[in-house]
Amino acid sequence: MSQQTIKQRARRAARGMAERRRRERAERERGIEDLAVQVMTAIGERDAAVAEAERRAGGALWEMTEVAGLSLSEAVAWCGEQISVREATRLRRLVDRAAKDVEPAAGKGVPATGSGGAGAVAAAR
């Protein structure tokens, strides 16, 4: 076998190995990209679920204070040690801001809580 033939075979083998490595890296990167999409999707879903839960909690606090006539401190006391006045204030502000955003369209600005509205509080009395 000639020296030139040996070099050609060696070059082909090296190119083949390099191409195989490039393909393996590309496949690995596609897999990592898919996993990153899964992470980001789950984080987005979590954030949406937290926002919805906070909206419902804020709406219920709004009903407790505005409809049932409790002070925010009294509403917090009814919730046990699950929430602080500071957290309740934050949740109420979320609802107040949302009501201001909806007010022109709805006309009243009363937040929907999903808990049955003011009738639920009145019925519970």
Secondary structure as GFF3:
##gff-version 3
##sequence-region A 1 125
A	DSSP	alpha_helix	3	62	.	.	.	ID=ss1
A	DSSP	pi_helix	63	67	.	.	.	ID=ss2
A	DSSP	alpha_helix	72	78	.	.	.	ID=ss3
A	DSSP	three_ten_helix	80	82	.	.	.	ID=ss4
A	DSSP	alpha_helix	85	106	.	.	.	ID=ss5
A	DSSP	alpha_helix	117	124	.	.	.	ID=ss6
###
